[in-house]
């Protein structure tokens, strides 16, 4: 597995891939909410599947499945670690 | 914290719709969703589900009594939340109850299979009140997953009693009641672990502390109050005015000081 140093928005991740949270570009209550859900820098997060119309998307974070709207996931920066096969 | 029994009874009745009996300890049950809070509630109280409405809210709460060692306890099952920083009605209800009803003990129920996620709420509760018992539930599930938890060391690090339970099997409930009694009666003193924030935040908190202590009438933790004011948490400021009867804006109150 090769680590890419490229930073992408979480929203661009395709189902099955695993990434590490780099930073949150969100502010205010939404930022607080995302942090409370355990999405903090350094956390591994796996993209599970997209909703029927492509939104929202389900992610596995710290053993809990969490759905995020793509407009919110677009403001979370991640580093992709693998396209599957890694445990989150 | 410095409420008389009579004041407390009136507060609980008027603000939260709960009838506390004379000499009865009020115990709040907090925790993330799906950690078995209601199973613990039912196991302790022998109830199936006794729900009431919080005044002005549509979210149900459950309350029920139990006796232990000739003492009477009223258990209040709060809505399951990941946080107390009030983004949702459930969080606001849980937070307002913990902050303004001043329960004699707060039991924080944690899911032993995902402690990392659950400890966030425990640490937030520690900032509100020192009178906490941590209940490490779903220990049976943790065993199935081959998770080993060093309970004594967790207890040392958290600074409050930690009781391992498997509520569905009735395991650990007597010890939980014993710790609730000890913390409620004051025979067991706790010193919950406090998060230290960045030096800027700590400096600002230190600056606010002498002012907020008198504003809050020492009814709730000045540190928690200072942190929420720094957050600019408007929902908490509304609750402060509502429960503590402070009419002027909080910014005004700060300026006056």
Boltz contact constraints between the chains, C-beta under 6 A:
constraints:
  - contact:
      token1: [A, 29]
      token2: [B, 87]
      max_distance: 6.0
  - contact:
      token1: [A, 32]
      token2: [B, 85]
      max_distance: 6.0
  - contact:
      token1: [A, 33]
      token2: [B, 87]
      max_distance: 6.0
  - contact:
      token1: [A, 36]
      token2: [B, 82]
      max_distance: 6.0
  - contact:
      token1: [A, 36]
      token2: [B, 83]
      max_distance: 6.0
  - contact:
      token1: [A, 38]
      token2: [B, 117]
      max_distance: 6.0
  - contact:
      token1: [A, 62]
      token2: [B, 116]
      max_distance: 6.0
  - contact:
      token1: [A, 62]
      token2: [B, 117]
      max_distance: 6.0
  - contact:
      token1: [A, 63]
      token2: [B, 114]
      max_distance: 6.0
